[in-house]
């Protein structure tokens, strides 16, 4: 359903992605999604870095 609505919005905006950045609601949702991805990914990255820099 999300992909269908994404395609529909691109059709309405004639293929321009800027519509997702100029509207306050869609920009806020994109920023929230990026923050959530970072929150989920950072602990994994931190653990892998600690493993890589550990002295044997």
LUMLUMDREN-2810 file (N, C-alpha, C; in Angstrom, 1 decimal):
<atoms>
<atom><aa>X</aa><ch>A</ch><at>N</at><xx>0.8</xx><yy>-1.2</yy><zz>0.0</zz></atom>
<atom><aa>X</aa><ch>A</ch><at>CA</at><xx>0.0</xx><yy>0.0</yy><zz>0.0</zz></atom>
<atom><aa>X</aa><ch>A</ch><at>C</at><xx>0.9</xx><yy>1.3</yy><zz>0.0</zz></atom>
<atom><aa>X</aa><ch>A</ch><at>N</at><xx>2.0</xx><yy>1.2</yy><zz>0.7</zz></atom>
<atom><aa>X</aa><ch>A</ch><at>CA</at><xx>2.9</xx><yy>2.4</yy><zz>0.8</zz></atom>
<atom><aa>X</aa><ch>A</ch><at>C</at><xx>3.5</xx><yy>2.6</yy><zz>-0.6</zz></atom>
<atom><aa>X</aa><ch>A</ch><at>N</at><xx>3.9</xx><yy>1.6</yy><zz>-1.3</zz></atom>
<atom><aa>X</aa><ch>A</ch><at>CA</at><xx>4.5</xx><yy>1.8</yy><zz>-2.6</zz></atom>
<atom><aa>X</aa><ch>A</ch><at>C</at><xx>3.5</xx><yy>2.3</yy><zz>-3.6</zz></atom>
<atom><aa>X</aa><ch>A</ch><at>N</at><xx>2.3</xx><yy>1.9</yy><zz>-3.5</zz></atom>
<atom><aa>X</aa><ch>A</ch><at>CA</at><xx>1.2</xx><yy>2.4</yy><zz>-4.4</zz></atom>
<atom><aa>X</aa><ch>A</ch><at>C</at><xx>1.0</xx><yy>3.9</yy><zz>-4.1</zz></atom>
<atom><aa>X</aa><ch>A</ch><at>N</at><xx>0.9</xx><yy>4.3</yy><zz>-2.9</zz></atom>
<atom><aa>X</aa><ch>A</ch><at>CA</at><xx>0.7</xx><yy>5.7</yy><zz>-2.6</zz></atom>
<atom><aa>X</aa><ch>A</ch><at>C</at><xx>2.0</xx><yy>6.5</yy><zz>-3.0</zz></atom>
<atom><aa>X</aa><ch>A</ch><at>N</at><xx>3.2</xx><yy>5.9</yy><zz>-2.8</zz></atom>
<atom><aa>X</aa><ch>A</ch><at>CA</at><xx>4.4</xx><yy>6.6</yy><zz>-3.3</zz></atom>
<atom><aa>X</aa><ch>A</ch><at>C</at><xx>4.4</xx><yy>6.9</yy><zz>-4.8</zz></atom>
<atom><aa>X</aa><ch>A</ch><at>N</at><xx>4.0</xx><yy>5.8</yy><zz>-5.5</zz></atom>
<atom><aa>X</aa><ch>A</ch><at>CA</at><xx>3.9</xx><yy>6.0</yy><zz>-7.0</zz></atom>
<atom><aa>X</aa><ch>A</ch><at>C</at><xx>2.8</xx><yy>7.0</yy><zz>-7.3</zz></atom>
<atom><aa>X</aa><ch>A</ch><at>N</at><xx>1.7</xx><yy>7.0</yy><zz>-6.7</zz></atom>
<atom><aa>X</aa><ch>A</ch><at>CA</at><xx>0.6</xx><yy>8.0</yy><zz>-6.9</zz></atom>
<atom><aa>X</aa><ch>A</ch><at>C</at><xx>1.1</xx><yy>9.4</yy><zz>-6.7</zz></atom>
<atom><aa>X</aa><ch>A</ch><at>N</at><xx>1.8</xx><yy>9.6</yy><zz>-5.6</zz></atom>
<atom><aa>X</aa><ch>A</ch><at>CA</at><xx>2.3</xx><yy>10.9</yy><zz>-5.3</zz></atom>
<atom><aa>X</aa><ch>A</ch><at>C</at><xx>3.3</xx><yy>11.4</yy><zz>-6.3</zz></atom>
<atom><aa>X</aa><ch>A</ch><at>N</at><xx>4.2</xx><yy>10.5</yy><zz>-6.8</zz></atom>
<atom><aa>X</aa><ch>A</ch><at>CA</at><xx>5.1</xx><yy>10.9</yy><zz>-7.8</zz></atom>
<atom><aa>X</aa><ch>A</ch><at>C</at><xx>4.4</xx><yy>11.2</yy><zz>-9.1</zz></atom>
<atom><aa>X</aa><ch>A</ch><at>N</at><xx>3.3</xx><yy>10.5</yy><zz>-9.5</zz></atom>
<atom><aa>X</aa><ch>A</ch><at>CA</at><xx>2.6</xx><yy>10.8</yy><zz>-10.6</zz></atom>
<atom><aa>X</aa><ch>A</ch><at>C</at><xx>1.9</xx><yy>12.2</yy><zz>-10.5</zz></atom>
<atom><aa>X</aa><ch>A</ch><at>N</at><xx>1.4</xx><yy>12.5</yy><zz>-9.4</zz></atom>
<atom><aa>X</aa><ch>A</ch><at>CA</at><xx>0.8</xx><yy>13.8</yy><zz>-9.2</zz></atom>
<atom><aa>X</aa><ch>A</ch><at>C</at><xx>1.8</xx><yy>14.9</yy><zz>-9.2</zz></atom>
<atom><aa>X</aa><ch>A</ch><at>N</at><xx>3.0</xx><yy>14.7</yy><zz>-8.8</zz></atom>
<atom><aa>X</aa><ch>A</ch><at>CA</at><xx>4.0</xx><yy>15.7</yy><zz>-8.8</zz></atom>
<atom><aa>X</aa><ch>A</ch><at>C</at><xx>4.9</xx><yy>15.7</yy><zz>-10.1</zz></atom>
<atom><aa>X</aa><ch>A</ch><at>N</at><xx>4.4</xx><yy>14.8</yy><zz>-11.0</zz></atom>
<atom><aa>X</aa><ch>A</ch><at>CA</at><xx>5.1</xx><yy>14.7</yy><zz>-12.3</zz></atom>
<atom><aa>X</aa><ch>A</ch><at>C</at><xx>6.6</xx><yy>14.2</yy><zz>-12.2</zz></atom>
<atom><aa>X</aa><ch>A</ch><at>N</at><xx>6.8</xx><yy>13.3</yy><zz>-11.2</zz></atom>
<atom><aa>X</aa><ch>A</ch><at>CA</at><xx>8.1</xx><yy>12.7</yy><zz>-11.1</zz></atom>
<atom><aa>X</aa><ch>A</ch><at>C</at><xx>9.1</xx><yy>13.5</yy><zz>-10.3</zz></atom>
<atom><aa>X</aa><ch>A</ch><at>N</at><xx>8.7</xx><yy>14.5</yy><zz>-9.6</zz></atom>
<atom><aa>X</aa><ch>A</ch><at>CA</at><xx>9.6</xx><yy>15.3</yy><zz>-8.9</zz></atom>
<atom><aa>X</aa><ch>A</ch><at>C</at><xx>9.7</xx><yy>14.9</yy><zz>-7.4</zz></atom>
<atom><aa>X</aa><ch>A</ch><at>N</at><xx>10.8</xx><yy>14.6</yy><zz>-6.9</zz></atom>
<atom><aa>X</aa><ch>A</ch><at>CA</at><xx>11.0</xx><yy>14.2</yy><zz>-5.5</zz></atom>
<atom><aa>X</aa><ch>A</ch><at>C</at><xx>10.9</xx><yy>15.3</yy><zz>-4.5</zz></atom>
<atom><aa>X</aa><ch>A</ch><at>N</at><xx>11.1</xx><yy>16.5</yy><zz>-5.1</zz></atom>
<atom><aa>X</aa><ch>A</ch><at>CA</at><xx>11.1</xx><yy>17.7</yy><zz>-4.2</zz></atom>
<atom><aa>X</aa><ch>A</ch><at>C</at><xx>9.8</xx><yy>17.9</yy><zz>-3.4</zz></atom>
<atom><aa>X</aa><ch>A</ch><at>N</at><xx>8.7</xx><yy>17.3</yy><zz>-3.9</zz></atom>
<atom><aa>X</aa><ch>A</ch><at>CA</at><xx>7.4</xx><yy>17.4</yy><zz>-3.2</zz></atom>
<atom><aa>X</aa><ch>A</ch><at>C</at><xx>7.5</xx><yy>16.8</yy><zz>-1.8</zz></atom>
<atom><aa>X</aa><ch>A</ch><at>N</at><xx>8.4</xx><yy>15.9</yy><zz>-1.6</zz></atom>
<atom><aa>X</aa><ch>A</ch><at>CA</at><xx>8.5</xx><yy>15.2</yy><zz>-0.3</zz></atom>
<atom><aa>X</aa><ch>A</ch><at>C</at><xx>9.4</xx><yy>16.1</yy><zz>0.7</zz></atom>
<atom><aa>X</aa><ch>A</ch><at>N</at><xx>10.1</xx><yy>17.1</yy><zz>0.1</zz></atom>
<atom><aa>X</aa><ch>A</ch><at>CA</at><xx>10.9</xx><yy>17.9</yy><zz>1.0</zz></atom>
<atom><aa>X</aa><ch>A</ch><at>C</at><xx>10.3</xx><yy>19.3</yy><zz>1.2</zz></atom>
<atom><aa>X</aa><ch>A</ch><at>N</at><xx>9.4</xx><yy>19.7</yy><zz>0.3</zz></atom>
<atom><aa>X</aa><ch>A</ch><at>CA</at><xx>8.8</xx><yy>21.0</yy><zz>0.5</zz></atom>
<atom><aa>X</aa><ch>A</ch><at>C</at><xx>7.6</xx><yy>21.1</yy><zz>1.4</zz></atom>
<atom><aa>X</aa><ch>A</ch><at>N</at><xx>6.9</xx><yy>20.0</yy><zz>1.5</zz></atom>
<atom><aa>X</aa><ch>A</ch><at>CA</at><xx>5.8</xx><yy>19.9</yy><zz>2.4</zz></atom>
<atom><aa>X</aa><ch>A</ch><at>C</at><xx>6.2</xx><yy>19.6</yy><zz>3.8</zz></atom>
<atom><aa>X</aa><ch>A</ch><at>N</at><xx>5.7</xx><yy>20.4</yy><zz>4.8</zz></atom>
<atom><aa>X</aa><ch>A</ch><at>CA</at><xx>6.2</xx><yy>20.2</yy><zz>6.1</zz></atom>
<atom><aa>X</aa><ch>A</ch><at>C</at><xx>5.9</xx><yy>18.9</yy><zz>6.7</zz></atom>
<atom><aa>X</aa><ch>A</ch><at>N</at><xx>4.7</xx><yy>18.3</yy><zz>6.5</zz></atom>
<atom><aa>X</aa><ch>A</ch><at>CA</at><xx>4.4</xx><yy>17.0</yy><zz>7.0</zz></atom>
<atom><aa>X</aa><ch>A</ch><at>C</at><xx>5.3</xx><yy>15.9</yy><zz>6.5</zz></atom>
<atom><aa>X</aa><ch>A</ch><at>N</at><xx>5.5</xx><yy>15.9</yy><zz>5.2</zz></atom>
<atom><aa>X</aa><ch>A</ch><at>CA</at><xx>6.3</xx><yy>14.8</yy><zz>4.6</zz></atom>
<atom><aa>X</aa><ch>A</ch><at>C</at><xx>7.8</xx><yy>15.0</yy><zz>5.0</zz></atom>
<atom><aa>X</aa><ch>A</ch><at>N</at><xx>8.2</xx><yy>16.2</yy><zz>5.1</zz></atom>
<atom><aa>X</aa><ch>A</ch><at>CA</at><xx>9.6</xx><yy>16.5</yy><zz>5.6</zz></atom>
<atom><aa>X</aa><ch>A</ch><at>C</at><xx>9.8</xx><yy>16.0</yy><zz>7.0</zz></atom>
<atom><aa>X</aa><ch>A</ch><at>N</at><xx>8.8</xx><yy>16.3</yy><zz>7.8</zz></atom>
<atom><aa>X</aa><ch>A</ch><at>CA</at><xx>8.9</xx><yy>15.8</yy><zz>9.2</zz></atom>
<atom><aa>X</aa><ch>A</ch><at>C</at><xx>8.9</xx><yy>14.3</yy><zz>9.3</zz></atom>
<atom><aa>X</aa><ch>A</ch><at>N</at><xx>8.1</xx><yy>13.6</yy><zz>8.5</zz></atom>
<atom><aa>X</aa><ch>A</ch><at>CA</at><xx>8.0</xx><yy>12.2</yy><zz>8.5</zz></atom>
<atom><aa>X</aa><ch>A</ch><at>C</at><xx>9.3</xx><yy>11.6</yy><zz>8.0</zz></atom>
<atom><aa>X</aa><ch>A</ch><at>N</at><xx>9.9</xx><yy>12.2</yy><zz>7.0</zz></atom>
<atom><aa>X</aa><ch>A</ch><at>CA</at><xx>11.2</xx><yy>11.7</yy><zz>6.5</zz></atom>
<atom><aa>X</aa><ch>A</ch><at>C</at><xx>12.3</xx><yy>11.9</yy><zz>7.6</zz></atom>
<atom><aa>X</aa><ch>A</ch><at>N</at><xx>12.3</xx><yy>13.0</yy><zz>8.3</zz></atom>
<atom><aa>X</aa><ch>A</ch><at>CA</at><xx>13.3</xx><yy>13.2</yy><zz>9.3</zz></atom>
<atom><aa>X</aa><ch>A</ch><at>C</at><xx>13.1</xx><yy>12.3</yy><zz>10.5</zz></atom>
<atom><aa>X</aa><ch>A</ch><at>N</at><xx>11.9</xx><yy>12.0</yy><zz>10.8</zz></atom>
<atom><aa>X</aa><ch>A</ch><at>CA</at><xx>11.6</xx><yy>11.1</yy><zz>11.9</zz></atom>
<atom><aa>X</aa><ch>A</ch><at>C</at><xx>12.0</xx><yy>9.7</yy><zz>11.5</zz></atom>
<atom><aa>X</aa><ch>A</ch><at>N</at><xx>11.8</xx><yy>9.3</yy><zz>10.3</zz></atom>
<atom><aa>X</aa><ch>A</ch><at>CA</at><xx>12.2</xx><yy>8.0</yy><zz>9.8</zz></atom>
<atom><aa>X</aa><ch>A</ch><at>C</at><xx>13.7</xx><yy>7.8</yy><zz>9.8</zz></atom>
<atom><aa>X</aa><ch>A</ch><at>N</at><xx>14.4</xx><yy>8.9</yy><zz>9.4</zz></atom>
<atom><aa>X</aa><ch>A</ch><at>CA</at><xx>15.9</xx><yy>8.9</yy><zz>9.4</zz></atom>
<atom><aa>X</aa><ch>A</ch><at>C</at><xx>16.4</xx><yy>8.8</yy><zz>10.9</zz></atom>
<atom><aa>X</aa><ch>A</ch><at>N</at><xx>15.8</xx><yy>9.5</yy><zz>11.8</zz></atom>
<atom><aa>X</aa><ch>A</ch><at>CA</at><xx>16.3</xx><yy>9.4</yy><zz>13.2</zz></atom>
<atom><aa>X</aa><ch>A</ch><at>C</at><xx>16.0</xx><yy>8.0</yy><zz>13.7</zz></atom>
<atom><aa>X</aa><ch>A</ch><at>N</at><xx>14.9</xx><yy>7.4</yy><zz>13.4</zz></atom>
<atom><aa>X</aa><ch>A</ch><at>CA</at><xx>14.6</xx><yy>6.1</yy><zz>13.9</zz></atom>
<atom><aa>X</aa><ch>A</ch><at>C</at><xx>15.6</xx><yy>5.1</yy><zz>13.4</zz></atom>
<atom><aa>X</aa><ch>A</ch><at>N</at><xx>16.0</xx><yy>5.2</yy><zz>12.1</zz></atom>
<atom><aa>X</aa><ch>A</ch><at>CA</at><xx>17.0</xx><yy>4.3</yy><zz>11.5</zz></atom>
<atom><aa>X</aa><ch>A</ch><at>C</at><xx>18.3</xx><yy>4.5</yy><zz>12.2</zz></atom>
<atom><aa>X</aa><ch>A</ch><at>N</at><xx>18.7</xx><yy>5.7</yy><zz>12.5</zz></atom>
<atom><aa>X</aa><ch>A</ch><at>CA</at><xx>19.9</xx><yy>5.9</yy><zz>13.2</zz></atom>
<atom><aa>X</aa><ch>A</ch><at>C</at><xx>19.9</xx><yy>5.3</yy><zz>14.6</zz></atom>
<atom><aa>X</aa><ch>A</ch><at>N</at><xx>18.8</xx><yy>5.5</yy><zz>15.3</zz></atom>
<atom><aa>X</aa><ch>A</ch><at>CA</at><xx>18.7</xx><yy>5.0</yy><zz>16.7</zz></atom>
<atom><aa>X</aa><ch>A</ch><at>C</at><xx>18.8</xx><yy>3.5</yy><zz>16.7</zz></atom>
<atom><aa>X</aa><ch>A</ch><at>N</at><xx>18.3</xx><yy>2.8</yy><zz>15.7</zz></atom>
<atom><aa>X</aa><ch>A</ch><at>CA</at><xx>18.3</xx><yy>1.4</yy><zz>15.6</zz></atom>
<atom><aa>X</aa><ch>A</ch><at>C</at><xx>19.7</xx><yy>0.9</yy><zz>15.2</zz></atom>
<atom><aa>X</aa><ch>A</ch><at>N</at><xx>20.4</xx><yy>1.6</yy><zz>14.3</zz></atom>
<atom><aa>X</aa><ch>A</ch><at>CA</at><xx>21.6</xx><yy>1.2</yy><zz>13.7</zz></atom>
<atom><aa>X</aa><ch>A</ch><at>C</at><xx>22.8</xx><yy>1.5</yy><zz>14.6</zz></atom>
<atom><aa>X</aa><ch>A</ch><at>N</at><xx>22.8</xx><yy>2.6</yy><zz>15.4</zz></atom>
<atom><aa>X</aa><ch>A</ch><at>CA</at><xx>24.0</xx><yy>3.0</yy><zz>16.1</zz></atom>
<atom><aa>X</aa><ch>A</ch><at>C</at><xx>24.5</xx><yy>2.0</yy><zz>17.1</zz></atom>
<atom><aa>X</aa><ch>A</ch><at>N</at><xx>23.6</xx><yy>1.3</yy><zz>17.9</zz></atom>
<atom><aa>X</aa><ch>A</ch><at>CA</at><xx>24.2</xx><yy>0.3</yy><zz>18.8</zz></atom>
<atom><aa>X</aa><ch>A</ch><at>C</at><xx>24.9</xx><yy>-0.8</yy><zz>18.1</zz></atom>
<atom><aa>X</aa><ch>A</ch><at>N</at><xx>24.4</xx><yy>-1.2</yy><zz>16.9</zz></atom>
<atom><aa>X</aa><ch>A</ch><at>CA</at><xx>25.1</xx><yy>-2.3</yy><zz>16.2</zz></atom>
<atom><aa>X</aa><ch>A</ch><at>C</at><xx>26.4</xx><yy>-1.8</yy><zz>15.7</zz></atom>
<atom><aa>X</aa><ch>A</ch><at>N</at><xx>26.5</xx><yy>-0.6</yy><zz>15.2</zz></atom>
<atom><aa>X</aa><ch>A</ch><at>CA</at><xx>27.7</xx><yy>0.0</yy><zz>14.7</zz></atom>
<atom><aa>X</aa><ch>A</ch><at>C</at><xx>28.7</xx><yy>0.1</yy><zz>15.8</zz></atom>
<atom><aa>X</aa><ch>A</ch><at>N</at><xx>28.3</xx><yy>0.6</yy><zz>16.9</zz></atom>
<atom><aa>X</aa><ch>A</ch><at>CA</at><xx>29.2</xx><yy>0.7</yy><zz>18.1</zz></atom>
<atom><aa>X</aa><ch>A</ch><at>C</at><xx>29.7</xx><yy>-0.6</yy><zz>18.5</zz></atom>
<atom><aa>X</aa><ch>A</ch><at>N</at><xx>28.9</xx><yy>-1.6</yy><zz>18.6</zz></atom>
<atom><aa>X</aa><ch>A</ch><at>CA</at><xx>29.4</xx><yy>-3.0</yy><zz>19.0</zz></atom>
<atom><aa>X</aa><ch>A</ch><at>C</at><xx>30.5</xx><yy>-3.5</yy><zz>18.0</zz></atom>
<atom><aa>X</aa><ch>A</ch><at>N</at><xx>30.2</xx><yy>-3.3</yy><zz>16.7</zz></atom>
<atom><aa>X</aa><ch>A</ch><at>CA</at><xx>31.2</xx><yy>-3.8</yy><zz>15.7</zz></atom>
<atom><aa>X</aa><ch>A</ch><at>C</at><xx>32.5</xx><yy>-3.0</yy><zz>15.8</zz></atom>
<atom><aa>X</aa><ch>A</ch><at>N</at><xx>32.4</xx><yy>-1.7</yy><zz>16.1</zz></atom>
<atom><aa>X</aa><ch>A</ch><at>CA</at><xx>33.6</xx><yy>-0.9</yy><zz>16.2</zz></atom>
<atom><aa>X</aa><ch>A</ch><at>C</at><xx>34.4</xx><yy>-1.4</yy><zz>17.5</zz></atom>
<atom><aa>X</aa><ch>A</ch><at>N</at><xx>33.7</xx><yy>-1.6</yy><zz>18.6</zz></atom>
<atom><aa>X</aa><ch>A</ch><at>CA</at><xx>34.4</xx><yy>-2.1</yy><zz>19.8</zz></atom>
<atom><aa>X</aa><ch>A</ch><at>C</at><xx>35.1</xx><yy>-3.4</yy><zz>19.5</zz></atom>
<atom><aa>X</aa><ch>A</ch><at>N</at><xx>34.4</xx><yy>-4.3</yy><zz>18.8</zz></atom>
<atom><aa>X</aa><ch>A</ch><at>CA</at><xx>35.1</xx><yy>-5.6</yy><zz>18.5</zz></atom>
<atom><aa>X</aa><ch>A</ch><at>C</at><xx>36.3</xx><yy>-5.4</yy><zz>17.6</zz></atom>
<atom><aa>X</aa><ch>A</ch><at>N</at><xx>36.2</xx><yy>-4.5</yy><zz>16.6</zz></atom>
<atom><aa>X</aa><ch>A</ch><at>CA</at><xx>37.3</xx><yy>-4.3</yy><zz>15.7</zz></atom>
<atom><aa>X</aa><ch>A</ch><at>C</at><xx>38.5</xx><yy>-3.7</yy><zz>16.4</zz></atom>
<atom><aa>X</aa><ch>A</ch><at>N</at><xx>38.3</xx><yy>-2.9</yy><zz>17.4</zz></atom>
<atom><aa>X</aa><ch>A</ch><at>CA</at><xx>39.4</xx><yy>-2.2</yy><zz>18.1</zz></atom>
<atom><aa>X</aa><ch>A</ch><at>C</at><xx>39.9</xx><yy>-2.9</yy><zz>19.3</zz></atom>
<atom><aa>X</aa><ch>A</ch><at>N</at><xx>39.3</xx><yy>-4.0</yy><zz>19.7</zz></atom>
<atom><aa>X</aa><ch>A</ch><at>CA</at><xx>39.7</xx><yy>-4.7</yy><zz>20.9</zz></atom>
<atom><aa>X</aa><ch>A</ch><at>C</at><xx>41.1</xx><yy>-5.3</yy><zz>20.7</zz></atom>
<atom><aa>X</aa><ch>A</ch><at>N</at><xx>41.9</xx><yy>-5.2</yy><zz>21.7</zz></atom>
<atom><aa>X</aa><ch>A</ch><at>CA</at><xx>43.2</xx><yy>-5.9</yy><zz>21.7</zz></atom>
<atom><aa>X</aa><ch>A</ch><at>C</at><xx>43.1</xx><yy>-7.3</yy><zz>22.0</zz></atom>
<atom><aa>X</aa><ch>A</ch><at>N</at><xx>43.8</xx><yy>-8.1</yy><zz>21.3</zz></atom>
<atom><aa>X</aa><ch>A</ch><at>CA</at><xx>43.7</xx><yy>-9.6</yy><zz>21.5</zz></atom>
<atom><aa>X</aa><ch>A</ch><at>C</at><xx>44.7</xx><yy>-10.0</yy><zz>22.5</zz></atom>
</atoms>
